[in-house]
Amino acid sequence: MKKIVPAPPHLFRYLTLSPNLTPETARTEADALMTCLHQVLDLYFDSAEEDQRQTLINTSLYLSQLLQPLTRHAAGAQP
């Protein structure tokens, strides 16, 4: 019997930043998203209900995808 392997998560490449966003503002926004991600993961580890855990892990995935362009821009990459 063939082993079923889940598809790896794909990153959404359509997330772009405004060209007017400064690296300092990107850093501030990334910091806020990281705080939110930290809180979501705290809830995930404290939760026992499987449906809630799945929702929280999906939320953390979305937040991490939003963080990627912000952290790149904060580090000096162009939006």
C-alpha positions as CSV (number, residue, x, y, z in Angstrom):
1,M,0.0,0.0,0.0
2,K,1.3,3.4,-1.0
3,K,2.1,5.8,1.9
4,I,0.0,8.9,1.8
5,V,2.1,12.0,2.2
6,P,0.5,15.4,2.7
7,A,1.4,18.2,0.3
8,P,3.9,20.7,1.8
9,P,2.4,24.1,2.6
10,H,2.8,26.5,-0.3
11,L,3.7,30.1,0.2
12,F,1.6,32.8,-1.4
13,R,3.8,34.8,-3.7
14,Y,1.1,37.4,-4.3
15,L,1.8,39.3,-1.0
16,T,3.4,42.5,-1.9
17,L,4.2,45.7,0.1
18,S,3.6,49.3,-0.8
19,P,6.7,50.9,-2.3
20,N,6.1,53.8,0.2
21,L,6.6,51.5,3.2
22,T,9.8,52.4,5.1
23,P,12.0,49.7,6.6
24,E,11.3,51.1,10.1
25,T,7.5,50.8,9.5
26,A,8.0,47.3,8.1
27,R,9.9,46.4,11.3
28,T,7.2,47.9,13.5
29,E,4.5,45.9,11.6
30,A,6.5,42.8,11.7
31,D,7.0,43.1,15.4
32,A,3.2,43.4,15.9
33,L,2.6,40.3,13.7
34,M,5.3,38.4,15.6
35,T,3.5,39.3,18.9
36,C,0.2,38.1,17.4
37,L,1.9,34.9,16.2
38,H,3.3,34.2,19.6
39,Q,-0.1,34.6,21.2
40,V,-1.7,32.3,18.6
41,L,0.9,29.6,19.2
42,D,0.4,30.0,23.0
43,L,-3.3,29.3,22.5
44,Y,-2.4,26.4,20.2
45,F,-0.3,24.7,22.9
46,D,-2.9,25.3,25.6
47,S,-5.8,23.9,23.5
48,A,-6.9,20.3,23.6
49,E,-9.7,20.5,21.1
50,E,-8.6,19.3,17.7
51,D,-10.7,21.6,15.6
52,Q,-9.5,24.6,17.5
53,R,-5.9,23.5,17.2
54,Q,-6.2,23.1,13.5
55,T,-7.6,26.6,13.2
56,L,-4.9,28.0,15.3
57,I,-2.1,26.3,13.4
58,N,-3.6,27.5,10.1
59,T,-3.7,31.0,11.5
60,S,-0.1,30.8,12.5
61,L,0.8,29.7,9.0
62,Y,-1.0,32.7,7.5
63,L,0.7,35.1,10.0
64,S,4.1,33.7,9.1
65,Q,3.4,34.2,5.4
66,L,2.5,37.8,6.1
67,L,5.7,38.2,8.0
68,Q,8.0,37.1,5.2
69,P,7.8,40.2,3.0
70,L,7.8,42.5,6.0
71,T,11.0,41.0,7.4
72,R,12.7,41.0,4.0
73,H,11.8,44.7,3.6
74,A,12.9,45.6,7.1
75,A,16.3,43.9,6.3
76,G,16.8,46.2,3.3
77,A,15.2,44.3,0.4
78,Q,13.0,46.3,-2.0
79,P,9.2,45.7,-1.7
